[in-house]
């Protein structure tokens, strides 16, 4: 039986995988409201509409309306696409010339990041 660090894995699940600053910047650059950002974070936590409604003391119908607006605003058609759009925005925020978030690639500062410079071959180790 292998030993695992019980708390370290839990912290990196769902919305907790991103910092508050990252969530703030994602919300700002995607031009979504505070409530819409809370809904997106709940999607990252794999919460259903009824659970989200209870958490924010709003009706499931209101949650559903927020989801519909988010889908239209971000031009996505599913919760999976919504999550991928957020991750795409995170990557864009870390790779921009005027990046407000630190790079997610440890090779970025060396110029060998395959995300920042796609012509650089990745190391095969």
N, CA, C and O of each residue as an XYZ file, in Angstrom:
500
protein
N       0.845     -1.175      0.000
C       0.000      0.000      0.000
C       0.892      1.241      0.000
O       1.785      1.372      0.837
N       0.647      2.133     -0.930
C       1.463      3.336     -1.015
C       0.891      4.426     -0.123
O      -0.322      4.542      0.049
N       1.774      5.206      0.429
C       1.345      6.318      1.269
C       1.097      7.526      0.384
O       1.900      7.842     -0.493
N      -0.005      8.190      0.617
C      -0.310      9.411     -0.115
C      -0.458     10.547      0.872
O      -0.806     10.334      2.033
N      -0.201     11.713      0.420
C      -0.413     12.896      1.254
C      -1.880     13.251      1.160
O      -2.325     13.746      0.125
N      -2.649     13.010      2.220
C      -4.102     13.170      2.141
C      -4.568     14.581      1.807
O      -5.489     14.731      1.004
N      -3.991     15.593      2.369
C      -4.480     16.949      2.149
C      -3.984     17.560      0.856
O      -4.684     18.382      0.264
N      -2.789     17.184      0.393
C      -2.235     17.825     -0.794
C      -3.037     17.496     -2.048
O      -3.144     18.340     -2.938
N      -3.589     16.328     -2.142
C      -4.393     15.980     -3.321
C      -5.728     16.701     -3.322
O      -6.187     17.153     -4.371
N      -6.348     16.813     -2.178
C      -7.651     17.461     -2.099
C      -7.582     18.918     -2.510
O      -8.510     19.424     -3.142
N      -6.524     19.588     -2.173
C      -6.401     21.007     -2.458
C      -6.339     21.285     -3.955
O      -6.626     22.402     -4.384
N      -5.977     20.305     -4.742
C      -5.808     20.525     -6.170
C      -6.966     19.971     -6.987
O      -6.784     19.568     -8.136
N      -8.134     19.950     -6.406
C      -9.307     19.473     -7.128
C     -10.272     20.613     -7.380
O     -10.366     21.563     -6.603
N     -10.981     20.492     -8.481
C     -12.033     21.456     -8.776
C     -11.530     22.877     -8.893
O     -10.434     23.127     -9.395
N     -12.339     23.798     -8.429
C     -12.022     25.218     -8.537
C     -10.775     25.584     -7.746
O     -10.110     26.569     -8.066
N     -10.447     24.808     -6.718
C      -9.278     25.090     -5.881
C      -7.966     24.925     -6.641
O      -6.915     25.336     -6.150
N      -8.011     24.337     -7.814
C      -6.795     24.152     -8.604
C      -6.233     25.499     -9.067
O      -5.042     25.611     -9.354
N      -7.089     26.517     -9.138
C      -6.656     27.848     -9.544
C      -6.698     28.801     -8.353
O      -7.536     28.666     -7.461
N      -5.791     29.751     -8.354
C      -5.740     30.744     -7.282
C      -6.894     31.735     -7.412
O      -7.523     31.844     -8.464
N      -7.156     32.450     -6.327
C      -8.184     33.498     -6.376
C      -7.825     34.541     -7.427
O      -8.694     35.033     -8.147
N      -6.536     34.875     -7.511
C      -6.091     35.861     -8.497
C      -6.364     35.365     -9.921
O      -6.824     36.126    -10.772
N      -6.074     34.074    -10.174
C      -6.321     33.507    -11.505
C      -7.812     33.563    -11.828
O      -8.192     33.938    -12.938
N      -8.661     33.191    -10.865
C     -10.103     33.237    -11.097
C     -10.560     34.665    -11.379
O     -11.375     34.902    -12.270
N     -10.029     35.611    -10.612
C     -10.396     37.009    -10.821
C     -10.036     37.462    -12.242
O     -10.853     38.080    -12.925
N      -8.825     37.154    -12.677
C      -8.375     37.566    -14.010
C      -9.156     36.861    -15.111
O      -9.468     37.470    -16.134
N      -9.469     35.604    -14.914
C     -10.273     34.868    -15.893
C     -11.647     35.520    -16.011
O     -12.134     35.757    -17.116
N     -12.268     35.806    -14.874
C     -13.580     36.458    -14.890
C     -13.539     37.820    -15.555
O     -14.426     38.171    -16.333
N     -12.499     38.585    -15.244
C     -12.363     39.930    -15.818
C     -12.184     39.863    -17.325
O     -12.855     40.584    -18.064
N     -11.281     39.000    -17.788
C     -10.985     38.957    -19.218
C     -12.087     38.287    -20.040
O     -12.228     38.566    -21.230
N     -12.857     37.418    -19.421
C     -13.993     36.820    -20.123
C     -15.248     37.687    -19.988
O     -16.288     37.382    -20.572
N     -15.140     38.758    -19.220
C     -16.231     39.701    -19.016
C     -17.473     39.010    -18.458
O     -18.580     39.175    -18.973
N     -17.266     38.237    -17.399
C     -18.392     37.591    -16.741
C     -18.575     38.203    -15.355
O     -17.625     38.687    -14.741
N     -19.803     38.170    -14.882
C     -20.137     38.769    -13.596
C     -19.588     37.918    -12.447
O     -19.149     36.783    -12.635
N     -19.631     38.509    -11.255
C     -19.177     37.787    -10.057
C     -19.999     36.505     -9.870
O     -19.447     35.443     -9.581
N     -21.304     36.614    -10.035
C     -22.176     35.441     -9.876
C     -21.889     34.394    -10.950
O     -21.847     33.198    -10.661
N     -21.692     34.846    -12.188
C     -21.364     33.893    -13.258
C     -20.041     33.189    -12.953
O     -19.895     31.995    -13.217
N     -19.088     33.922    -12.401
C     -17.812     33.308    -12.033
C     -18.014     32.263    -10.932
O     -17.377     31.210    -10.952
N     -18.890     32.548     -9.983
C     -19.199     31.571     -8.940
C     -19.827     30.318     -9.537
O     -19.554     29.202     -9.095
N     -20.660     30.512    -10.531
C     -21.296     29.375    -11.209
C     -20.227     28.558    -11.931
O     -20.234     27.329    -11.856
N     -19.314     29.223    -12.625
C     -18.229     28.524    -13.334
C     -17.377     27.739    -12.342
O     -17.024     26.589    -12.602
N     -17.049     28.344    -11.225
C     -16.253     27.643    -10.210
C     -17.002     26.420     -9.695
O     -16.394     25.383     -9.430
N     -18.295     26.534     -9.555
C     -19.111     25.392     -9.120
C     -19.119     24.287    -10.165
O     -19.151     23.105     -9.823
N     -19.088     24.667    -11.438
C     -18.975     23.666    -12.512
C     -17.645     22.937    -12.377
O     -17.583     21.719    -12.542
N     -16.578     23.677    -12.077
C     -15.276     23.050    -11.861
C     -15.313     22.090    -10.673
O     -14.582     21.100    -10.647
N     -16.166     22.384     -9.692
C     -16.332     21.507     -8.534
C     -17.317     20.373     -8.814
O     -17.645     19.594     -7.919
N     -17.788     20.284    -10.062
C     -18.716     19.248    -10.517
C     -20.047     19.274     -9.757
O     -20.627     18.229     -9.461
N     -20.515     20.480     -9.448
C     -21.788     20.643     -8.754
C     -22.918     20.720     -9.773
O     -22.771     21.300    -10.849
N     -24.039     20.126     -9.412
C     -25.234     20.184    -10.253
C     -26.001     21.460     -9.945
O     -25.757     22.111     -8.929
N     -26.914     21.809    -10.810
C     -27.659     23.055    -10.666
C     -28.361     23.161     -9.318
O     -28.368     24.234     -8.715
N     -28.946     22.083     -8.838
C     -29.638     22.134     -7.544
C     -28.646     22.400     -6.403
O     -28.954     23.155     -5.480
N     -27.466     21.788     -6.462
C     -26.447     22.024     -5.436
C     -25.943     23.466     -5.472
O     -25.714     24.081     -4.430
N     -25.776     23.994     -6.684
C     -25.320     25.375     -6.848
C     -26.383     26.323     -6.291
O     -26.061     27.300     -5.615
N     -27.632     26.029     -6.579
C     -28.741     26.865     -6.095
C     -28.754     26.906     -4.567
O     -28.919     27.972     -3.973
N     -28.582     25.765     -3.945
C     -28.565     25.710     -2.477
C     -27.381     26.493     -1.922
O     -27.517     27.222     -0.939
N     -26.240     26.342     -2.544
C     -25.027     27.010     -2.056
C     -25.182     28.531     -2.056
O     -24.741     29.199     -1.121
N     -25.805     29.078     -3.095
C     -25.924     30.526     -3.222
C     -27.313     31.046     -2.877
O     -27.624     32.214     -3.107
N     -28.139     30.172     -2.324
C     -29.526     30.490     -1.952
C     -30.279     31.230     -3.064
O     -30.853     32.302     -2.871
N     -30.241     30.598     -4.225
C     -31.004     31.070     -5.377
C     -31.773     29.870     -5.923
O     -31.528     28.736     -5.512
N     -32.672     30.108     -6.818
C     -33.470     28.999     -7.348
C     -32.675     28.239     -8.420
O     -31.798     28.808     -9.070
N     -32.988     26.956     -8.593
C     -32.349     26.194     -9.674
C     -32.601     26.836    -11.042
O     -31.754     26.772    -11.932
N     -33.766     27.451    -11.196
C     -34.079     28.134    -12.457
C     -33.093     29.284    -12.697
O     -32.638     29.485    -13.823
N     -32.769     30.029    -11.651
C     -31.808     31.134    -11.774
C     -30.438     30.603    -12.170
O     -29.756     31.188    -13.010
N     -30.043     29.499    -11.565
C     -28.761     28.869    -11.927
C     -28.792     28.480    -13.402
O     -27.836     28.716    -14.140
N     -29.896     27.887    -13.813
C     -30.050     27.467    -15.206
C     -29.930     28.669    -16.150
O     -29.298     28.575    -17.201
N     -30.533     29.785    -15.774
C     -30.456     30.998    -16.603
C     -29.011     31.517    -16.662
O     -28.544     31.944    -17.718
N     -28.312     31.477    -15.528
C     -26.898     31.885    -15.524
C     -26.078     30.981    -16.456
O     -25.225     31.454    -17.207
N     -26.352     29.687    -16.392
C     -25.624     28.738    -17.255
C     -25.895     29.054    -18.728
O     -24.970     29.071    -19.540
N     -27.147     29.301    -19.069
C     -27.489     29.633    -20.460
C     -26.772     30.893    -20.922
O     -26.249     30.943    -22.035
N     -26.749     31.915    -20.063
C     -26.045     33.152    -20.420
C     -24.558     32.909    -20.599
O     -23.943     33.434    -21.527
N     -23.976     32.104    -19.701
C     -22.555     31.785    -19.813
C     -22.259     31.053    -21.114
O     -21.279     31.360    -21.793
N     -23.098     30.091    -21.460
C     -22.897     29.340    -22.697
C     -22.907     30.272    -23.899
O     -22.057     30.162    -24.783
N     -23.868     31.191    -23.931
C     -23.946     32.140    -25.040
C     -22.766     33.093    -25.040
O     -22.154     33.336    -26.080
N     -22.451     33.630    -23.879
C     -21.379     34.614    -23.754
C     -20.025     34.030    -24.163
O     -19.214     34.706    -24.795
N     -19.791     32.766    -23.796
C     -18.496     32.138    -24.072
C     -18.533     31.234    -25.303
O     -17.556     30.550    -25.609
N     -19.645     31.238    -25.993
C     -19.873     30.422    -27.198
C     -19.477     28.964    -26.988
O     -18.658     28.406    -27.717
N     -20.090     28.368    -25.963
C     -19.904     26.949    -25.669
C     -21.275     26.294    -25.587
O     -22.289     26.980    -25.463
N     -21.307     24.973    -25.656
C     -22.584     24.276    -25.628
C     -22.689     23.218    -24.533
O     -23.709     22.537    -24.424
N     -21.638     23.077    -23.719
C     -21.676     22.080    -22.654
C     -20.800     22.511    -21.484
O     -19.973     23.414    -21.610
N     -20.992     21.859    -20.357
C     -20.169     22.141    -19.173
C     -18.695     21.824    -19.456
O     -17.798     22.514    -18.971
N     -18.464     20.789    -20.234
C     -17.085     20.427    -20.581
C     -16.442     21.525    -21.413
O     -15.308     21.926    -21.147
N     -17.155     22.011    -22.411
C     -16.632     23.106    -23.235
C     -16.419     24.362    -22.389
O     -15.466     25.109    -22.612
N     -17.293     24.590    -21.434
C     -17.149     25.728    -20.534
C     -15.831     25.619    -19.760
O     -15.071     26.585    -19.678
N     -15.569     24.446    -19.200
C     -14.325     24.237    -18.458
C     -13.107     24.397    -19.366
O     -12.107     24.995    -18.968
N     -13.190     23.870    -20.570
C     -12.071     24.000    -21.515
C     -11.851     25.452    -21.915
O     -10.710     25.878    -22.092
N     -12.924     26.214    -22.057
C     -12.796     27.641    -22.397
C     -12.084     28.402    -21.284
O     -11.277     29.291    -21.555
N     -12.380     28.057    -20.042
C     -11.725     28.688    -18.893
C     -10.239     28.335    -18.872
O      -9.395     29.201    -18.640
N      -9.924     27.073    -19.114
C      -8.519     26.653    -19.148
C      -7.792     27.344    -20.296
O      -6.650     27.776    -20.140
N      -8.443     27.449    -21.435
C      -7.865     28.156    -22.580
C      -7.551     29.610    -22.212
O      -6.502     30.140    -22.578
N      -8.465     30.239    -21.492
C      -8.245     31.624    -21.066
C      -7.094     31.713    -20.072
O      -6.303     32.655    -20.120
N      -6.998     30.747    -19.182
C      -5.891     30.713    -18.222
C      -4.554     30.643    -18.953
O      -3.629     31.390    -18.634
N      -4.456     29.761    -19.917
C      -3.219     29.634    -20.692
C      -2.910     30.935    -21.408
O      -1.764     31.384    -21.409
N      -3.914     31.547    -22.017
C      -3.712     32.818    -22.711
C      -3.205     33.892    -21.747
O      -2.351     34.699    -22.112
N      -3.719     33.905    -20.540
C      -3.306     34.898    -19.546
C      -1.874     34.688    -19.064
O      -1.229     35.623    -18.590
N      -1.385     33.473    -19.185
C      -0.009     33.202    -18.750
C       0.990     33.371    -19.881
O       2.185     33.522    -19.624
N       0.537     33.349    -21.119
C       1.448     33.435    -22.265
C       1.486     34.804    -22.927
O       2.365     35.070    -23.748
N       0.556     35.664    -22.586
C       0.493     36.983    -23.224
C       1.761     37.784    -22.932
O       2.399     37.607    -21.894
N       2.111     38.664    -23.864
C       3.283     39.521    -23.674
C       3.156     40.339    -22.395
O       4.145     40.588    -21.706
N       1.948     40.749    -22.089
C       1.702     41.513    -20.871
C       1.010     40.618    -19.835
O       0.023     41.021    -19.221
N       1.530     39.421    -19.650
C       0.912     38.422    -18.782
C       0.712     38.953    -17.367
O       1.620     39.525    -16.764
N      -0.488     38.749    -16.858
C      -0.792     39.152    -15.498
C      -0.685     37.980    -14.532
O      -0.706     38.158    -13.314
N      -0.571     36.792    -15.088
C      -0.406     35.590    -14.274
C       0.940     34.954    -14.600
O       1.423     35.070    -15.726
N       1.551     34.282    -13.624
C       2.832     33.629    -13.890
C       2.653     32.487    -14.879
O       1.578     31.890    -14.938
N       3.695     32.169    -15.663
C       3.576     31.086    -16.644
C       3.335     29.749    -15.958
O       3.845     29.499    -14.866
N       2.551     28.893    -16.610
C       2.290     27.577    -16.050
C       3.349     26.568    -16.477
O       3.436     25.471    -15.925
N       4.149     26.950    -17.463
C       5.194     26.060    -17.967
C       6.533     26.437    -17.327
O       6.947     27.593    -17.408
N       7.215     25.475    -16.692
C       8.498     25.786    -16.066
C       9.582     26.157    -17.077
O      10.609     26.717    -16.693
N       9.379     25.861    -18.342
C      10.365     26.172    -19.382
C      10.138     27.540    -20.029
O      10.928     27.975    -20.867
N       9.074     28.201    -19.642
C       8.708     29.473    -20.268
C       9.842     30.491    -20.198
O      10.150     31.148    -21.193
N      10.459     30.623    -19.036
C      11.499     31.639    -18.878
C      12.755     31.344    -19.686
O      13.562     32.246    -19.909
N      12.941     30.106    -20.129
C      14.108     29.753    -20.934
C      13.845     29.891    -22.429
O      14.765     29.780    -23.239
N      12.586     30.133    -22.793
C      12.224     30.226    -24.201
C      11.984     28.867    -24.839
O      11.817     28.777    -26.056
N      11.963     27.804    -24.034
C      11.771     26.447    -24.555
C      10.375     25.890    -24.307
O      10.155     24.682    -24.389
N       9.455     26.763    -24.008
C       8.084     26.343    -23.748
C       7.395     26.027    -25.076
O       7.336     26.880    -25.961
N       6.881     24.821    -25.218
C       6.232     24.436    -26.475
C       4.896     25.154    -26.659
O       4.404     25.246    -27.783
N       4.301     25.662    -25.585
C       3.056     26.424    -25.716
C       3.329     27.826    -26.242
O       2.571     28.349    -27.059
N       4.419     28.433    -25.771
C       4.749     29.799    -26.166
C       5.436     29.838    -27.526
O       5.252     30.779    -28.298
N       6.223     28.815    -27.810
C       6.969     28.754    -29.060
C       6.779     27.355    -29.644
O       7.621     26.485    -29.421
N       5.697     27.115    -30.385
C       5.359     25.775    -30.868
C       6.410     25.132    -31.759
O       6.352     23.923    -31.985
N       7.372     25.901    -32.276
C       8.384     25.296    -33.150
C       9.496     24.633    -32.361
O      10.307     23.906    -32.936
N       9.552     24.869    -31.043
C      10.575     24.250    -30.205
C      10.142     22.822    -29.916
O       9.066     22.608    -29.360
N      10.983     21.815    -30.293
C      10.602     20.438    -30.023
C      10.662     20.154    -28.526
O      11.532     20.669    -27.823
N       9.729     19.330    -28.042
C       9.754     18.965    -26.618
C      10.819     17.913    -26.369
O      11.143     17.115    -27.250
N      11.359     17.921    -25.155
C      12.387     16.936    -24.787
C      11.746     15.559    -24.701
O      10.656     15.407    -24.149
N      12.405     14.586    -25.232
C      11.934     13.197    -25.146
C      12.838     12.496    -24.159
O      13.956     12.101    -24.487
N      12.335     12.346    -22.933
C      13.130     11.682    -21.893
C      12.462     10.457    -21.399
O      12.992      9.776    -20.522
